[in-house]
Amino acid sequence: MGVERSTDKRGRITIPTELRERFGDRYRVVELEDGIKLVPIPQNPIETLRESGSEELRETSADALRAVARSRGDAEVDEHVR
């Protein structure tokens, strides 16, 4: 579905109701080489990530995920800095 919109005097773009109902009210503006893209930001990003992941991911706590990410990040820093 393609929708053409123009900015108003303050640089704002109105997103049609049917798209807001489908994708939500928050978007990240991503700059591409040849334009921009609006990427919806889910209300609960962790839950959205879990839903798209494996059963193991769905059952893992956010604290455990942070601990693994921190550990892997520390290992990568050690590998590249030392």
N, C-alpha and C positions, 0 to 999 in steps of 0.2 A: 504494500500500500504506500503510495507516495502522496505526501501532502506538502503543498507549497506554502510557506509562511514568510512574512517580512518582519523585520524588527520595528519596534515603535521608536519614538523619539529618545527613549532612555536605553535603547539597545535590547529590549526584552522581546522574547518570542513566546507566543501563546501556543501551548500544546493542546490539541483537540481533546475533548472530554473522553471519547472512546479510547484514546491512547493512554490518557492518565489513569483511567479505570483499569486498563490492562497491565500497564507497566509501573504505575505509582507516580508519586509527586517529586521524587528526588532523582537527579541525574548527574553523572559526571560528564563534563565536556572533555572529549579526547581530541587533541589536535593531531591530524593526519597530514601527510605530505601534501595531499591535494584537497583538503577540506577538514571538516570537523565531524564528530560522531557523538550522539548523546547515548550514554550507557546507563540504564536504570540502576539505581542503588537500592538493593532490597532493604526492607525495614529491619530484618534480622539477618545480617550477612553470614553469621556462623551457622544458623539453622539452614539457610539456603545452600551453603557449602556442604553441610552434612547430608542434605537430601540428595545432592548430586553425586555423593561419594559412595564408597563401599560400606558394607555392613559394619566392618571394623571401625571406620571413621565415624559412623553414626553413634556408635557405642562409646566412643572415647570422649573424655571430658575436655573442656576448653583448657583447663590447667595442664593436662597431660599433653595436649597439642602444642601449647606454648613452650613447655619444657623440651619437647623434641625439637621444635623449631629453633629454640635458643641454643641447644646443644649442637645441632647441625651448623648453625650460623657461626658459633664459636670455633668449630672444627675448620670451617672454610676460611675464617680469618686467620687462624693459626697457620693453615696451609699456604696462604698467599702473602702473609706479612713476614713470616720468619724465613 
